Amino acid sequence: MAKDKVKSTGTFVIMALLILGLAGFGVTNFGGSTGSVATVGQAEVGINDYARAIYARMQRLESQIGQPVTFQEVRNFGMDSAVLAQLINAAAVESEAATLGISAGDETVSNRIRSLPEFRDASGEFDRQVYE
């Protein structure tokens, strides 16, 4: 199990380096700054947000299938694009809400965060450590 954790952490580090490397070679065209992979209206999808979301998806997949997953496998299944699409959709909603002056209450935000599968552990419960 410790080997799996090391593999998973190693995969995350490699993925983060890949994403940061892409930031210097053209990802700025998508978002307009080196700190984002996409910009939708007034909202940005940050590189760190993207890396965290990919890592959370990888952890969830690993817990479902019971074995380590590489970033290449995630890419082969198109999960990297799906994660980015989710983040872009969320940024679009955020941007439109800001334009309209709409905001969610603290309880609504808390409930939504707790319901996201990216922040759940293998037993399906909210995992504060994954969230942070």
N, C-alpha and C positions, 0 to 999 in steps of 0.2 A: 504494500500500500504506500510505503514511503517512496518507493521508486516511481510510482504513478504520480505522486504529488510533485516530485522533482521534475519528471517529464512534463507535467502540466505547467509548472512554473517556468521551466525552460522554454516551452512553446510560447508562453505569454511574452517572455522577454524577447524572443526572436521576432514575434509578431509586432511588438511595440517598436522595436528597432526598424522593422520593415516600414511600418506606418510613418515613423519619424523620418526615415530616409526618403519616402515618397513626398513628404512635405516640402523637401528641398528641390524636388524634381518634377514639379508640375501640379501637385495637388492644390497649390494656391490658385490655380485657374478655376477650380470648382468653388472655392470659398472666398477668395479675395485676400486671405491672410494666411500666414504660415501656421496659425493656431487652430485652423478649422479645415474640415474636409468638405463642408458644404455650408452655404448661406441661403436661407429662405426668408425673404423680406428682411425683417429686423433681427431674426433669430439665426444663430450659428450652431452648427454641429461641430463641436470641438474634437480634435484628434484624441484627446484623453477620454472623452465620452465614448467615442467610437471604439477605442481599444478596450475600455471597461465593458462595453456592451458585447463585444466579440468574446472577451474572456468569460463573461457570465454565460453566454450561449454555449461556449465550449464546456464549461463546468457542468451545465445542465445536461448536455448531451452525454458527457462522460458518466454522470450519475445514472442516466437512463440505460446506457449500454454496458456499463460496468468495466470500461477500459479506456485508456487515454486516447485522446483525439488530437491529431496534429492540425496546425493551421492550414496546411495544404488540403487536408481532408475537408475542413470547413469550407475552403474555397471551391473544392471539387463539387460539393453539394449546393453551392450557391448561397450558403448561409451568410457569408460576408456581405453580399449584395442585399440580402433580405434584412440584415441588421441595419445596414445603412439606410435602406428604404424606410424602415420603421422610425429611425432617428430623424430623417428628413420629414416624414409625415408629422411627427411630433413637433418639429420646429415650425412647420407650416401652420399648424393649429396655434402654437404659441405666438407666432407672428401676427396672425389674424386676430387673435384675442387681444393682443396689445394694441393693434390698430383700432379695434372696436372699444377698447377700454374695459374689457371683461377680465375678471380674475376669479380664480377658484378659491374657496375658503380653505383654511388650514386642515380642517377635518376631511374635506374632499380630497385634497392633495395627499394626505396621510393614507387614506383608504386606497387611493389609486396606486400609490407606491407599494403598499403592502400586498396588493393584488397582482403585481407584475411577476411573471414567472422567473424573470432574471434575478430576482431577489429572494428566491425560495431555495431552501436546502433540499436534500434528497428525500426527506419525508414530506415535503410540500409546505413546510412552515416558513414564515418570513424569517430571513437570516440577516440580522442587523450588520454583521461583519461584512457580508457580501455587499450590502447596500452602501456601507461607508467606504 
